[in-house]
Every structure is written in C-alpha cells, then in structure tokens.
Amino acid sequence: LIDMLDRYQRLSGNKLWDAKHENLQNEIDRIKKENESMQIELR
C-alpha cells in the first residue's frame, strides 16, 4: 500500500503527506520499535 501511495505521489505530483505528518509517522515508528525492544527486555 505504501509503495502504491508513493508511486501515486510521484506520478501525479500531489503530496499526500506533508512534512509534519511524515515526521509524526517517523516518531510513531521509532516509539513502536523502542516499545517492542523494551517488551523483549522484560521477558
């Protein structure tokens, strides 16, 4: 799905995500990874 959306953005020239949303998504991904590693440490 993400690849499809990226391709749409490139071909159409429309930005589906602005930089702010992209930064928020990156932060969410980082926190999820951190959370997963903490859960592994607790086991």
PEKA-V648620 format. One record per helix or strand of 2 or more residues. SS is the DSSP state (H for helix, E for strand). FROM is the first residue (numbers start at 1). LEN is the number of residues. If there is no record, write none. Layout:
# PEKA-V648620
ss->{SS SS}
from->{FROM FROM}
len->{LEN LEN}
This chain:
# PEKA-V648620
ss->{H H}
from->{2 19}
len->{11 24}
